[in-house]
């Protein structure tokens, strides 16, 4: 990465050797959680379905992509454009032919739900609207759950209508085929229609005229989530989102029979070929799309576990491309939309934890693991679509005595969810409870700040209590589950009338509190006053020094480490300001030092979108949510003295997910 000098002013030679020179301060700008870092090359957000054209062009559909069209287009591991508006598509189904694409659409004030749009592949414009379902008011769930083309015909699964509808590709209705809970579709060389019934674990064959023929009953708990008919071999490929998380291949030239599988049995949860939760070559998560091109290259779309009720914040996009023999050629990954990356202290910041995924600290941030096991922990709040929070992609992480504690929360949360790890579960985060919740004996929402400190203690501003609640970590049980004592409440300093953020730095016994904006009822925002208390537990709770005044508009997120407070802003700039906790002065503003390689977004639109960590080398890692680029920006900065700059390279060795080495 490129280093950026921040000053050109002359520095007097009489400066003390110990004085910090802002002119000498250097930093780099990088990113994680996306294969590519710029706005034009990045991998799009949360692809939920895929169609592959014969020439190897890949089309994926997403319910929401903040910075480009909802249909993303890729070829040879590169983004080559997009189609439509960023919130135009439902994401659950897409198909195509030589001239057109067909994709399920989101609900519209004009035409409702249950529609499919036809798009010209050359002009990339919509030229036809097709009504598939009589369900026109569904705002979130998929209504059209499968699409396929064959010759001049288009097939569409109308899930609430319990039917597969057949149209011409010009939108003229031909017939309906009755099928309970239809999902993914494929059409074989004889024109027979194969219909996945995900909840039943079955794939049913219908003749071209709609007569029911064969049924493939998959193993118990299998969930057929995608279909592809390989005309060269006469085989049906079935993507499984059940516990096997692989692709089941059936010969369907006559009576269907299981021919083989593709992918590791158990996918990313397999403990023979890797650590539980670890992703890899054929360690799939949910298999959401399968396709081949004319050169026999195979493409598999994974949808990592995690989700929210709006379907636009699932685990992310993960496309694997294989040659005709099944050897991995490349991957495209975008495993974040609106989320952060907390540097892991157990690895000295070499890896990062999001609320659902883990990334390496290298450029691009390779997708290391998905921390959700939906089969062992089906009530995990990160996949509970009935949960009131909207995508728990924001993490705080602590490592205490060989134990990691993960806290996951949403974009603007008032509830925080707790998880732990142990050797048997590998990278899987085991759900423990929530604040508010029975484990903490409170129903009060957390609307006045939250902090998990480096010792594992919890600091929370519970709504309408006008106090800071401190829950001390008392230890861990035999499974590694953290245990906290009863809350110790502390009154707010008189100078703080509306508390909005809390950060406690255990190493220096420093408390950082922010005052809400005067007259504002927005508890998710930060005002201009930041109070710093050195020696908080030692007894200093009335004399802040320094008091930092934020002069830039709309501060939204703060993080602190070492001797610095980092501040990000919303609806204004993407800059991160670093304030010295000793002097209270602004020492540096982190902007984009590498604009040709990295997109840093336009702001921080989340309460806990910033994370910060001071590495053993003295280098600061500051991470920033970048929903524009479906990535996370990483600044690495070493404050230096005027006698010389010492910038140490970061460690790249990954520690075991449950060690502190």
QUIZI-V111339 format. One record per helix or strand. SS is the DSSP state (a for helix, b for strand). FROM is the first residue (numbers start at 1). TO is the last residue. If there is no record, write none. Layout:
[[SS/FROM/TO] [SS/FROM/TO]]
This chain:
[[b/4/5] [b/20/20] [a/22/24] [b/26/32] [b/34/34] [b/49/52] [b/58/61] [b/71/75] [b/78/83] [b/89/96] [b/100/105] [b/108/108] [b/112/112] [b/115/120] [b/126/131] [b/144/150] [b/153/158] [b/163/168] [b/173/178] [b/185/187] [b/193/197] [a/198/200] [b/202/206] [b/212/217] [b/224/230] [b/235/240] [b/247/251] [b/257/262] [a/267/269] [b/278/278] [b/286/292] [b/298/303] [b/317/322] [b/328/334] [b/342/343] [a/345/347] [b/351/353] [b/357/360] [b/367/370] [b/394/400] [b/403/409] [b/416/420] [a/423/425] [b/430/435] [b/437/437] [a/438/440] [b/442/442] [b/446/452] [b/458/462] [b/467/471] [b/473/476] [b/482/484] [b/488/491] [b/499/505] [a/506/508] [b/510/515] [b/529/534] [b/547/549] [b/555/561] [b/564/569] [b/576/580] [b/586/590] [b/610/614] [b/620/626] [b/631/638] [b/641/641] [b/644/644]]
